[in-house]
């Protein structure tokens, strides 16, 4: 399954620098490739050390990582929800993404002028939040008008329930809160699912800091964390300037040494991609053979037949069983044959919930 994340942020917060770093993510992940679909869309590989460890053991003809699509969303101005500037295009682009990466400026630099004259990540966040909330409010009000008429005319119980949910959501948005923070049951969510609300999307706040703040953060990062504590959102501290330097280094070894000198175990770009996976409740399983070692992305809680369908729909349709080796067993024992001999290869059926890192082979018949 392809993951699509949109990068948003006001001018001069580091959004474009971060996108350019992601666009050069081949510099973060050894020899894996990057390609550009459009000027503002890139496909990057998801860094996963487990894939490299499997490659060492299996020695396949090729290694295929899973990928993520990154979209550099066009700039936003106040009034975008009403079509100002590139507003309609901006909001349409966000609607197509699975998650939002909201870049916030959390550094002082007199040489980089802020569009509003001062550094205030909370104000910046609220500018974009407000535009998204206003657009969602418009969507909710339009549907509310429609279903409330149905509830009155036909005494439709489903329409009455939808009216209750939409009225509550309307009040929630009008109070300046995003849809993702509303207390909705699974049944309630069904009544707003068709609206694809922008503020319902999971969000990661990317705090762009200066070099000295990249390890422990700063006062601006603390403000952001406090402000979003009720949003169930990821907060990532990153220094776009450091990431830009990393992309200029030629070898993987040089990049590792550079990070070590800064006291960092991995690049901010790698953390961002992994964070996006957590945000969307995604996990990875692997297939491993002499022809190919490959990573596959699924949602946590996926059963074996549906996981197989990610490879090909025929695998799900004719599913018989799955041969499963847990990643830790594969690495400790060194091969599929050794795992089989040690009784660490399990035969699993249709109800098996795939675990992150499982090495799997599927048996099917169509």
VENCOR-V834900 format. One line per field, one symbol per residue. ss: DSSP state (A for helix, B for strand, O for the rest). burial: 1 if it has 16 or more other C-alpha atoms within 10 Angstrom, else 0. Layout:
ss=???
burial=???
This chain:
ss=OOBBBBBBOOOOOOAAAAAAAAAOAAAOOOOOOOBBBBOOBBBBBOOOAAAAAAAAAAOOOBBBOOBBBBBBOOOOOOOAAAOOOOAAAAAAAAAOOOBBBBBBBOOOOOOOOOOOOOOOAAAAAAAAAAAAAAAAAAAAAAAAAAAAAAAAAAOOAAAAAAAAAAAAAAAAAAOOOOAAAOOOOAAAAAOOAAAOOAAAOBBBBBBBOOAAAOOOOOAAAAAAAAAOOOOOOBBBBBOAAAAAAAAAOOOAAAAAAAAAAOOOOOOAAAAAAAAAAAAOOBBBBBBBOOOBBBBBBBBOOOBAAAAAAOOOAAAAAOBBBBBBBOAAAAAAAOOAAAAAAOOOOBBBOOOOBOOOOOBBBBBBOO
burial=001111111110111111111111111110010100000011111110001101100111001111111111111110111000101011100110111111111110000001000011110110111111111110110011001101100000001111111100110110001111000000000011000011111111111111001100110110011000000011111111111101100001001101100000001111111111101101111111100111111111011111110000001100111111111011100001001000011001000111111111110100
